[in-house]
Amino acid sequence: MNSINTTANNLLFRNMFSTIKSQSPSHSLIRLCTIAWLYALAIILVPHLHAQEGAWEYSPYRMQMWLSIDPSLPFTESQTDRLIVQLQQQTELVYDSAARIDAKRTPRSLTSRILRELDGFSIKQVLASELVLVVTKSNNNPVAKEIRTFESVLEKVDAIHLTESNAALMKREMQDYLSDGESWKTLASKFKTTDLSTDELLTQIKSGKILTALIRKSELELLGRGARLVPTRFPWQMDSLLKSRDKIFAVSLTRELEMIQIHVREIDCLMRIVGPSVKVSVNSLEMLPRTIAYVTQAAFAPMARVEEADLKTVKMRIRAGGLITSEDHPARIVPGDVLVPYIRRDDRNGIPTLLQNIPWSFIAVASGNDVDIDGAVFSGIRGALAGRKNKRTKKIGLKARTVASGTDLQLNVAREPMLVVAGAEVYKRTPGGEDLELVGRTDWRGIIRISEQSHPKALYDAPVPVSTEPAKAASTDAVTDPSSEVIAVTKPAKPPKSEIELKYPLYLYYIKNGNTLLAKLPLLTGLERIEVAELPDDRRRLEAEAFVKGIQGEVLDLVARRQILAARIKSRVEAKNKAEAEELLNDLRKEKSYDKMQEELDALQRRILSSDRGPITAGSQIRIDKMFDTTRQMLQKYLQDTLLRDMEVAAGKIGG
């Protein structure tokens, strides 16, 4: 690459120098100086720019391993230290140059959580319990307007108020950092413990009686607009740990009878999600370092960044892909793999304002190498990954990891958590295919068990490369009249779909209630034990469909009866049997007419769409109106005729 850049630069500047020779000496001197400066700048910046472009795929994962050991296990301090050193060595062998790993004891504030509650460990709960620095916004305290940064707090604030429990927590957590700089010592010197309750402390902050305080993040909402958050990352808190790492492996060692149970969960720091639990047991201390290092591979989810995306395809770049050295490296992402897409949006301070798994969406890796890959998007949401690039918005795909042999698909009514969609038909389709297979119906709880384990051959639309070749110029040998020119516009042929065999049981599931398709849900069996889909409230449409079907069936019966009576009347007319003809004519008059059926249909539509029964979605109303319009057309076709009048005329001619 460097040789190519050098050659290109030399050619460029050689052409520029040849141009300068033809100019005046004064102009030539100025241009020569400018070019020399630009050339030197290019030599300095070009390698730096290329390094930045390749940072994602040529930068190793920044990993940290937290080790928590149950006190009941017979580990001395020296044994624990030796185990940490061995873990460092073993994990470096597993991940090689694609990761930089730092093994250490779990931060003391999280040790108990990881040992006792690792299965239910939640980053959101941890962050909510951490302390944040706030300053009042009350006009009663004029100094408050001058405090915008952590440095201004250290410079202008005399006291930072805390409750007794928060003061004890803060002093314990920052103890190991007091020697790292004067800032933390200065901060600790300003702590002022108060005997106020939390509610009283918040009230005084809002009123301006207290200028600054340290409160739990979960209490920020109680302050409302009465206080302002001072952006501060304390290095001992989870927020800072997430900022400085890509992955954290939380490892707990507990006693299980005569065995040692190893429990590992991955924390993805960028998207702030905790991966599935991986548990194994060993009976030997010597086996621990190697076993833990290899167990992390099952918990590890390599990531790829979305570079370009449209409605159906994406181009992605694999993190640390350029550093992968083996075919079975845990960071590899290969064709057939399935990625789960996530989106993160930050504010101007780098604090995430949106962290979300893009629902009912998957990326199937179709082709590529260890650095760049192309993927096919299968989603229940149109344009799930499409959109403009934004420096504050990141779209990431994490390699799927299954946790169960099956998934319970639960169908709920949107905004009505107590209502479920029972009896809905669920169909299965191969991604990109045309096949459709009935899986079953949801039970009374609105749940259907998805146990599909086969790996489908997905069909996808391969991205069509855009030609950059200029159009061939028309011949200038002949002059043509523009008005007589005929332009033939031909639509390019749609390329055939490509096929890739997936390594996961990913299928599209179609939810049908009555005659209406409610949703298309891509689902990977075993990714989650329970998947909940919020579907639109379809009860009114389903009710209307049942009534309309009844009316349509009644119309068909009515038409049949009318035709039978008409045939019998004609036979009596031919036999000159006036009495029986009149009797059958009276039976025909008793059958419902077009006007009667139309009145019933209008009354039913008004009742179903009545606002007294609550609001109705626009989509449901359109479907209901369409059903009633179809039924009206049916009435007009089969009932609005002259059958009764013709029979009356025919019967009146008997004996005449």
C-alpha positions in Angstrom: 0.0 0.0 0.0 2.8 2.4 0.9 4.6 1.8 -2.4 1.4 2.4 -4.3 0.9 5.7 -2.4 4.4 6.8 -3.1 4.2 6.0 -6.8 0.9 7.9 -7.1 2.3 11.0 -5.3 5.5 11.0 -7.5 3.4 10.9 -10.7 1.1 13.7 -9.4 3.9 16.0 -8.5 6.0 15.2 -11.6 3.0 16.4 -13.7 2.7 19.6 -11.6 6.4 20.4 -12.0 6.2 20.0 -15.8 3.3 22.5 -15.7 5.3 25.0 -13.7 8.2 25.1 -16.2 6.0 27.0 -18.6 5.1 29.8 -16.1 7.0 32.9 -15.0 9.9 32.6 -12.5 8.0 34.5 -9.7 4.9 32.4 -10.1 7.0 29.3 -10.3 8.8 30.0 -7.0 5.5 30.5 -5.1 4.0 27.4 -6.6 7.1 25.3 -5.9 7.0 26.3 -2.2 3.3 25.5 -2.0 3.8 22.1 -3.6 6.7 21.2 -1.5 4.7 22.0 1.7 1.8 19.9 0.4 4.1 17.0 -0.5 5.6 17.0 3.0 2.1 17.2 4.6 0.9 14.3 2.4 3.9 12.1 3.5 3.0 12.7 7.1 -0.7 12.4 6.9 -1.4 9.6 4.4 0.0 6.8 6.6 -1.9 8.2 9.6 -5.1 8.3 7.6 -4.7 4.7 6.4 -4.0 3.6 10.0 -7.3 5.3 11.1 -9.3 3.6 8.3 -8.0 0.2 9.4 -8.3 0.8 13.1 -11.4 -1.3 13.6 -10.2 -4.4 11.8 -6.6 -4.1 12.8 -7.1 -3.1 16.5 -7.3 -6.0 18.9 -10.2 -6.5 21.3 -9.7 -4.8 24.6 -10.7 -7.5 27.0 -10.8 -7.8 30.8 -11.5 -10.8 32.9 -13.0 -10.5 36.3 -12.3 -13.4 38.6 -14.6 -14.0 41.7 -13.8 -16.9 44.0 -16.3 -18.1 46.6 -14.8 -17.9 50.1 -15.7 -21.6 50.7 -13.1 -22.7 48.1 -9.6 -23.4 49.5 -7.7 -20.6 47.8 -5.0 -18.6 49.5 -4.0 -15.1 48.3 -0.9 -16.5 46.6 -2.9 -19.2 44.8 -5.4 -16.6 43.6 -2.6 -14.4 42.3 -1.0 -17.3 40.5 -4.3 -18.3 39.0 -4.8 -14.8 37.6 -1.3 -14.9 36.0 -2.0 -18.3 34.5 -5.4 -17.1 33.2 -3.7 -14.2 31.5 -1.3 -16.6 29.8 -3.9 -19.1 28.7 -6.3 -16.6 27.3 -3.5 -14.9 25.3 -2.9 -18.3 23.7 -6.5 -18.7 22.8 -7.1 -15.2 21.3 -3.5 -14.5 20.2 -2.9 -11.1 18.7 -6.6 -10.4 18.1 -7.1 -9.4 21.8 -5.4 -7.7 24.6 -6.5 -9.3 27.9 -6.2 -8.1 31.4 -7.1 -10.6 34.1 -7.7 -9.3 37.6 -9.9 -9.7 40.6 -13.5 -8.5 40.3 -14.0 -4.9 41.5 -15.0 -5.2 45.2 -18.4 -3.4 44.5 -19.4 -6.2 42.1 -17.8 -9.3 43.7 -21.0 -10.3 45.6 -23.2 -9.7 42.6 -21.1 -11.9 40.3 -20.7 -14.7 42.8 -24.4 -14.8 43.9 -26.4 -13.3 41.0 -24.4 -13.9 37.8 -27.4 -15.6 36.1 -29.5 -12.4 36.7 -26.7 -9.9 36.4 -27.9 -6.7 34.8 -25.7 -3.7 33.7 -28.8 -1.5 34.0 -29.2 -2.3 37.7 -25.5 -1.8 38.4 -25.5 1.6 36.6 -28.7 2.7 38.4 -27.1 2.1 41.8 -23.9 4.0 41.0 -23.3 7.5 42.4 -23.4 10.6 40.1 -22.5 14.2 40.8 -25.3 16.8 40.5 -25.5 20.5 41.0 -28.6 22.5 41.7 -30.3 24.7 39.0 -32.1 26.9 41.5 -31.6 30.7 41.1 -31.2 31.0 44.8 -27.6 29.8 44.4 -25.7 32.0 41.9 -22.6 29.8 42.0 -24.5 26.9 40.4 -24.4 28.6 36.9 -20.6 28.6 37.0 -20.3 24.9 37.7 -20.3 22.9 34.4 -17.4 20.4 34.7 -15.8 18.2 37.2 -12.8 20.5 37.4 -15.0 23.5 38.3 -16.5 21.4 41.1 -13.1 20.8 42.6 -12.2 24.5 42.2 -15.4 26.2 43.4 -17.3 23.9 45.6 -16.7 23.7 49.3 -18.8 20.7 50.2 -20.3 17.7 48.3 -23.2 16.3 50.3 -23.9 12.6 50.7 -26.0 10.4 52.8 -24.2 8.2 55.3 -24.6 5.0 53.3 -23.5 6.7 50.1 -20.5 8.2 51.8 -19.4 4.8 53.1 -19.8 3.3 49.7 -17.8 6.1 47.9 -14.9 6.0 50.4 -14.6 2.3 50.1 -14.7 2.2 46.3 -12.2 5.1 45.7 -9.7 3.8 48.3 -7.5 2.2 45.7 -7.4 5.3 43.5 -6.4 7.9 46.0 -2.8 7.5 45.1 -3.4 8.0 41.3 -3.7 11.7 41.5 -4.6 14.8 43.5 -8.1 15.1 42.0 -9.4 12.1 43.9 -7.8 13.3 47.2 -9.4 16.7 46.6 -12.7 15.2 45.9 -12.6 13.0 49.0 -11.7 16.1 51.1 -14.9 17.8 50.1 -17.3 15.0 51.1 -19.8 16.1 53.8 -21.9 13.4 55.3 -25.5 14.5 56.1 -28.1 12.9 58.4 -30.8 13.9 56.0 -32.9 11.2 54.3 -32.7 10.8 50.6 -36.0 12.6 50.0 -34.9 15.5 52.2 -31.5 15.8 50.5 -33.2 15.9 47.0 -35.6 18.6 48.3 -32.8 20.8 49.4 -30.9 20.3 46.2 -34.0 21.5 44.2 -34.5 24.5 46.5 -30.8 25.5 46.2 -30.0 25.1 49.9 -27.4 22.4 48.8 -25.2 23.3 45.9 -23.7 19.9 45.0 -24.3 16.3 46.0 -23.6 12.7 45.1 -26.8 10.7 44.6 -27.6 7.4 43.0 -28.4 7.5 39.3 -31.8 6.0 39.9 -32.7 9.1 41.9 -32.1 11.5 39.0 -35.7 11.3 37.8 -36.9 12.5 41.2 -34.9 15.7 40.8 -36.6 16.5 37.5 -35.4 19.9 36.3 -34.3 21.0 39.7 -30.7 19.9 39.2 -28.1 19.3 36.5 -25.8 16.3 36.0 -22.1 17.0 36.0 -20.5 14.7 33.5 -18.0 12.6 35.5 -16.6 9.1 35.0 -15.2 7.7 38.2 -12.7 5.0 37.2 -14.0 2.5 39.8 -17.5 2.6 38.5 -19.1 0.4 35.8 -19.6 3.3 33.5 -15.9 4.0 33.1 -15.0 0.3 32.9 -17.4 -0.1 30.0 -15.9 2.9 28.3 -12.3 1.5 28.4 -13.1 -2.0 27.3 -14.8 -3.9 24.4 -15.5 -7.2 26.3 -15.5 -8.2 30.0 -15.6 -11.8 31.0 -17.3 -12.2 34.4 -16.0 -15.4 35.9 -17.2 -16.9 39.2 -15.8 -20.0 40.9 -18.1 -21.7 43.4 -18.3 -25.1 45.1 -20.5 -27.8 43.7 -20.2 -30.8 46.0 -16.6 -32.0 45.4 -16.3 -30.1 42.2 -15.5 -26.5 41.3 -18.2 -24.9 39.1 -17.0 -22.3 36.5 -19.6 -19.8 35.5 -18.8 -17.3 32.7 -20.8 -14.5 31.1 -19.6 -12.0 28.6 -20.4 -8.3 29.0 -20.3 -6.5 25.6 -19.2 -3.0 26.7 -20.2 -1.1 23.5 -23.8 -2.3 23.5 -23.9 -2.9 27.3 -25.5 -6.3 27.1 -24.7 -9.4 29.1 -24.4 -12.7 27.1 -25.7 -16.1 28.0 -24.4 -18.1 30.9 -21.8 -20.9 30.3 -21.2 -23.3 33.1 -18.8 -26.2 33.4 -17.3 -28.1 36.4 -13.8 -29.4 37.1 -12.3 -31.5 39.8 -8.7 -30.3 39.7 -7.1 -26.9 40.4 -4.5 -27.5 37.7 -7.3 -27.7 35.1 -8.8 -24.3 36.0 -6.7 -21.9 33.9 -7.0 -23.7 30.7 -10.6 -24.6 31.2 -11.6 -21.1 32.0 -9.7 -19.7 29.0 -11.5 -22.1 26.6 -14.9 -21.6 28.2 -14.7 -17.9 27.4 -14.8 -18.9 23.7 -18.4 -20.3 24.2 -19.4 -17.0 25.9 -17.6 -14.7 23.4 -19.6 -13.0 20.6 -17.3 -11.5 17.9 -18.6 -8.3 16.4 -18.9 -6.7 13.0 -19.6 -3.0 12.2 -22.2 -2.0 9.6 -20.5 0.1 6.9 -23.3 0.3 4.3 -26.9 -1.0 4.4 -30.0 -1.0 2.2 -33.3 -2.7 2.6 -32.0 -6.2 2.0 -28.2 -6.3 2.2 -25.3 -4.9 4.4 -21.6 -4.6 4.1 -19.8 -5.0 7.4 -16.2 -5.0 8.8 -15.1 -7.5 11.4 -13.5 -6.3 14.6 -9.8 -7.4 14.7 -10.4 -9.4 11.6 -7.0 -8.4 10.2 -5.3 -9.9 13.2 -6.9 -13.4 13.0 -4.2 -16.0 12.5 -6.0 -19.4 12.5 -9.1 -21.0 10.8 -10.7 -21.8 14.2 -10.1 -18.5 15.8 -13.0 -17.5 18.1 -13.1 -14.0 16.6 -13.8 -15.3 13.0 -17.1 -14.6 11.3 -17.6 -16.8 8.2 -20.4 -17.4 5.6 -23.3 -19.2 7.2 -23.0 -17.4 10.5 -25.9 -15.3 11.8 -25.5 -11.9 13.5 -27.9 -10.2 15.8 -28.0 -6.4 15.0 -27.8 -3.7 17.7 -27.9 0.1 17.5 -26.3 2.6 19.8 -26.8 6.4 19.7 -24.7 8.7 21.9 -25.1 12.4 23.0 -22.3 14.9 22.6 -20.6 13.7 25.7 -20.5 10.1 24.5 -23.2 9.0 26.9 -25.6 6.5 25.2 -29.1 7.7 24.7 -30.2 4.6 22.8 -29.1 1.0 23.3 -31.3 -1.4 21.4 -31.4 -4.7 19.8 -33.1 -4.2 16.5 -36.2 -6.4 17.0 -37.1 -9.3 14.8 -34.0 -8.8 12.6 -31.0 -10.9 11.7 -28.0 -10.7 9.3 -27.0 -13.9 7.5 -23.3 -13.7 6.5 -23.3 -14.5 2.8 -19.7 -13.9 1.7 -16.5 -12.2 2.5 -13.1 -12.8 4.2 -11.7 -12.2 7.7 -12.0 -8.4 7.3 -15.0 -7.5 5.1 -18.2 -9.4 4.8 -21.5 -9.1 2.9 -24.7 -10.0 4.7 -28.4 -10.6 3.8 -30.9 -8.9 6.1 -34.0 -10.9 7.2 -36.3 -8.6 9.2 -39.9 -8.2 10.2 -39.3 -4.4 10.0 -38.8 -2.7 6.6 -35.5 -0.8 6.4 -34.4 -2.1 9.8 -30.7 -1.3 9.1 -31.0 1.2 6.3 -30.4 4.9 7.1 -27.8 7.6 6.9 -24.5 7.3 8.6 -24.0 9.3 11.8 -20.9 9.7 13.9 -22.9 9.3 17.1 -24.8 6.3 15.8 -23.2 2.8 15.7 -24.8 -0.3 14.2 -23.2 -3.5 15.3 -23.8 -7.2 14.6 -22.9 -9.7 17.3 -22.6 -13.4 16.4 -25.6 -15.4 17.6 -25.3 -17.7 20.6 -28.1 -20.2 21.3 -29.1 -20.9 24.9 -31.9 -23.5 24.5 -33.1 -26.3 22.3 -36.4 -24.5 21.6 -38.1 -21.1 21.9 -41.6 -20.3 23.2 -43.1 -17.7 20.8 -45.7 -15.7 22.8 -48.2 -13.4 20.9 -49.6 -10.5 22.9 -51.8 -7.6 22.0 -49.9 -4.4 21.8 -50.5 -2.0 24.7 -52.7 -4.6 26.3 -50.3 -6.8 28.3 -53.1 -8.9 29.8 -54.5 -9.8 26.3 -53.0 -12.6 24.2 -53.6 -13.8 20.7 -54.9 -17.3 21.1 -55.7 -19.6 18.2 -53.5 -17.8 15.7 -52.0 -19.9 12.9 -48.2 -19.9 12.6 -46.5 -20.8 9.3 -42.8 -21.4 8.6 -40.9 -20.3 5.6 -37.2 -20.6 4.5 -35.6 -17.2 4.5 -35.9 -15.8 1.0 -37.9 -18.8 -0.2 -41.5 -19.4 -1.4 -42.3 -22.5 0.7 -44.9 -22.2 3.5 -45.6 -24.9 6.1 -48.1 -24.8 8.9 -46.4 -25.2 12.3 -49.5 -25.0 14.5 -51.7 -22.7 16.5 -51.1 -20.7 19.6 -52.6 -22.1 22.8 -54.9 -20.3 25.2 -51.9 -18.5 26.6 -51.0 -17.2 23.1 -47.9 -19.4 23.1 -46.5 -21.9 20.5 -43.4 -23.9 21.0 -40.8 -23.5 18.2 -38.5 -26.5 18.1 -37.1 -26.4 14.6 -33.4 -27.4 14.6 -32.6 -27.8 10.9 -30.3 -25.4 9.2 -32.0 -23.9 6.1 -30.5 -22.9 2.8 -31.4 -19.2 2.7 -32.0 -17.4 -0.6 -31.0 -13.7 -0.8 -30.6 -10.9 -3.3 -26.9 -10.4 -3.8 -25.9 -6.8 -4.0 -25.5 -5.7 -7.7 -22.2 -3.8 -8.2 -22.7 -0.3 -9.6 -20.7 0.2 -12.9 -18.4 3.2 -12.8 -17.4 3.0 -16.5 -18.4 6.1 -18.4 -21.0 5.7 -21.2 -19.6 5.3 -24.7 -19.8 8.5 -26.6 -22.0 8.5 -29.8 -20.2 8.6 -33.1 -19.7 12.2 -34.5 -19.4 11.0 -38.1 -23.1 11.4 -38.7 -25.4 14.2 -37.6 -28.9 13.2 -36.4 -32.0 15.1 -35.7 -32.6 15.1 -31.9 -36.4 15.2 -32.6 -36.1 11.9 -34.5 -34.0 10.1 -31.9 -35.7 7.1 -30.3 -34.6 6.3 -26.8 -35.1 2.7 -25.8 -35.4 2.3 -22.0 -34.9 -1.3 -21.0 -35.4 -2.5 -17.4 -32.4 -4.5 -16.2 -33.2 -8.1 -15.6 -33.5 -9.1 -12.0 -30.5 -11.2 -11.0 -31.2 -14.7 -9.7 -31.1 -15.2 -6.0 -28.0 -16.6 -4.3 -28.0 -19.4 -1.8 -26.2 -19.9 1.5 -26.5 -22.7 4.0 -26.9 -21.2 7.4 -25.3 -22.6 10.6 -28.3 -21.8 12.7 -32.1 -22.7 12.6 -33.2 -19.3 11.3 -36.7 -19.2 9.7 -39.4 -16.7 8.9 -42.7 -17.3 10.9 -45.9 -15.9 9.5 -48.7 -15.1 12.0 -52.2 -15.4 10.5 -55.4 -14.7 12.4 -58.5 -15.5 10.3 -57.8 -14.4 6.8 -55.4 -11.7 7.8 -51.6 -11.8 8.0 -50.7 -10.1 11.3 -46.9 -10.3 11.2 -43.7 -11.8 9.7 -41.3 -12.7 12.4 -37.8 -14.0 11.7 -36.8 -16.2 14.6 -33.7 -18.2 15.5 -34.6 -21.2 17.5 -32.9 -21.3 20.9 -31.5 -17.7 20.8 -33.9 -16.9 23.6 -36.1 -19.2 25.7 -39.1 -16.9 25.3 -39.7 -14.4 22.4 -42.7 -12.0 22.9 -44.3 -10.4 19.9 -46.5 -7.4 20.3 -49.2 -7.6 17.6 -51.9 -5.1 16.7 -55.3 -5.4 18.3 -57.1 -7.5 15.8 -60.2 -8.4 17.8 -62.6 -6.0 16.0 -61.5 -7.1 12.6 -61.8 -10.8 13.6 -65.3 -10.1 14.9 -66.2 -8.4 11.7 -64.8 -11.2 9.6 -66.9 -13.8 11.5 -70.1 -11.8 11.0 -69.3 -11.0 7.4 -68.6 -14.7 6.7 -72.0 -15.5 8.2 -73.7 -12.9 6.0 -71.9 -14.1 2.9 -73.0 -17.7 3.7 -76.5 -16.5 4.2 -76.5 -14.8 0.9 -75.3 -18.0 -0.9 -78.1 -20.0 0.8 -80.6 -17.3 0.0 -79.6 -17.3 -3.7 -79.9 -21.0 -3.8 -83.4 -21.0 -2.2 -84.6 -18.3 -4.5 -83.4 -20.2 -7.6 -85.1 -23.4 -6.4 -88.4 -21.6 -5.8 -88.1 -19.9 -9.2 -87.6 -23.2 -10.9 -90.6 -24.7 -9.1 -92.8 -21.8 -9.9 -91.9 -22.1 -13.6 -92.8 -25.8 -13.6 -96.2 -24.9 -12.0 -96.8 -22.2 -14.6 -96.0 -24.7 -17.4 -98.5 -27.1 -15.8 -101.2 -24.3 -15.5 -101.4 -25.0 -11.7 -102.3 -21.5 -10.5 -102.9 -22.4 -6.8 -99.5 -24.1 -6.3 -97.8 -21.4 -8.3 -99.3 -18.7 -6.0 -98.3 -20.6 -2.9 -94.7 -20.9 -4.1 -94.8 -17.2 -5.1 -95.7 -16.3 -1.5 -92.8 -18.3 -0.2 -90.5 -16.4 -2.6 -91.9 -13.1 -1.3 -91.0 -14.1 2.3 -87.3 -14.5 1.5 -85.1 -11.6 2.4 -84.7 -9.0 -0.3 -81.7 -7.0 -1.4 -82.9 -4.0 0.6 -83.3 -6.0 3.8 -79.9 -7.6 3.6 -78.4 -4.2 2.8 -80.0 -2.7 6.0 -78.6 -5.6 8.1 -75.2 -5.1 6.6 -75.1 -1.3 7.3 -76.3 -1.8 10.9 -73.6 -4.4 11.6 -70.9 -2.2 10.2 -72.0 0.8 12.3 -72.0 -1.4 15.4 -68.5 -2.9 14.8 -67.0 0.5 14.1 -68.8 2.4 16.8 -66.5 4.7 18.9 -68.4 3.6 22.0 -66.4 0.3 21.9 -63.1 2.1 22.0 -60.6 3.3 19.4 -59.8 1.2 16.4 -56.6 1.2 14.4 -56.5 2.7 10.9 -55.3 -0.6 9.5 -58.1 -2.6 11.1 -60.7 -0.1 9.9 -59.5 -0.3 6.3 -59.7 -4.1 6.4 -63.2 -4.0 7.9 -64.4 -1.5 5.3 -63.0 -3.7 2.5 -64.8 -6.8 3.8 -68.1 -5.0 3.9 -67.6 -3.4 0.5 -66.9 -6.9 -0.9 -70.1 -8.2 0.7 -72.1 -5.3 -0.8 -70.8 -6.1 -4.2 -71.9 -9.7 -3.7 -75.5 -8.5 -2.7 -75.7 -6.3 -5.8 -74.6 -9.2 -8.1 -76.9 -11.9 -6.8 -79.9 -10.2 -5.1 -80.6 -7.0 -6.9 -82.4 -8.5 -9.8 -86.0 -8.9 -11.3 -86.5 -12.5 -10.3 -89.5 -11.9 -8.0 -91.2 -9.6 -10.5 -90.6 -12.0 -13.4 -92.2 -14.8 -11.4 -95.2 -12.7 -10.5 -95.7 -11.8 -14.2 -95.5 -15.5 -15.1 -97.9 -16.6 -12.4 -100.4 -13.9 -13.4 -100.7 -15.3 -17.0 -102.1 -18.6 -15.8 -105.8 -19.0 -16.8 -105.7 -15.6 -18.4 
